[in-house]
Amino acid sequence: MNAAVWLAWALAGAAVTLSARHPLYALLMLTIALISRETSPGDRRAISPWLLLTLPLFGAVFNALNAHVGDTVLLRLPEALPLIGGPITAEALAYGAVSGLSFAVLLVWFGVFVARVPARELAHLAPRSFHAVALVVTLALGLAPATRTRLREIQAAQAARGHRPRGVRDWLPLWVPLLVAGLEQASQLAEAMMARGYASATRLRRRDLALIVAGLILAALGGGAQLTQGGYGGLALMALGLAVFLLGLALSGRAVARTRYRDRGMRPADWMVLALILAASGAVLFGAFGTLAWDPYPTLFMPSFQLGAGLCMLLLLAPAAAGALAQPAPAAGAPAPRT
């Protein structure tokens, strides 16, 4: 699938997970993310179950120690304890666990997005005004695996020499060679990029700079007005500032010449999957099935599940299903590929 489709999938999943703070919907979104990871080609590293267990547990404990609200009191801490003193309720534990589960779902969801989309396609999605930022991010994403591999090689070499790190000072023989090798690689990469003309940057025009600065100022004023006064005036000013900011970025991007090799445009299948993602997430976010967030206060109760909302969330499997259908079937008698 096109990188723009996966980006829309990631943003839609994050928005649905945060808006529907609900244990059953969070588990459904987690299942969708795991299925998308398994049915799409790419990196399939095992997700640690400790991550999925630790975050809900930490959220439950943290919320129970800070939010002493609810009718079902499990125990009482001494009131003399600062911040954490007071009743520990089942409602606070449940709400904190759901919040931690939602955060774990977000981590898995964006992990699938990063594994599915190459860094070069993410750089192509960046506006022309951010071509330098996109280049730096692409280089950083490409150098991170090499740095990790180099660290393992240094650890193996030091271990062969009998070095066994026991404290903070013992890690110095590992970090110094890693830092020197990283600086040397960065210097070589900078020289190669300068030889290819990447050092020649276009200058931002005053008109475009004025529009960008004005948009940021208007958005900041609108946010301040929304926080202090409320109403629709602050929102309108924020929207105006955002529009002016995007206009300045669009105008400044025209001066940047960019060439794409092997550009992957949006195919009909990509447009169809994108429409499914937008329709499914829009129906959930704009209240087609009512409020999906689960609030256990003041008394804990069993959460309900709406079938229509669940079916809409299942439509977020469209990118993974389309990618799985697009894979060529193995020839008859050929051994299955090993992953």
Protein Blocks (a to p, Z undefined) as FASTA:
>chain_A
ZZklmmmmmmmmmmmmmmmgcfklmmmmmmmmmmmmmmpgcjdddcdfklmmmmmmmmmm
mmmmmmcgdjbdfbdcdfklghjaccddfklmmmmmmmmmmmmmmmmmmmmmmmmpcfkl
mmmmpcfklmmmmmmmmmmmmmmmmmmmmmmmmmmmmmmnopacfbfklmmmmmmmmmmm
mmmmmmmmmmmmmmnopmpccdddfklmmmmmmmmmmmmmmmmmmmmngpjllmmmmmmm
mmmmmmmmmmmmmmpccddehiacddfklmmmmmmmmmmmmmmmnopnopfbdcfbfbdc
dddddfklmmmmmmmmmmmmmmmmmpccddehiacddZZ
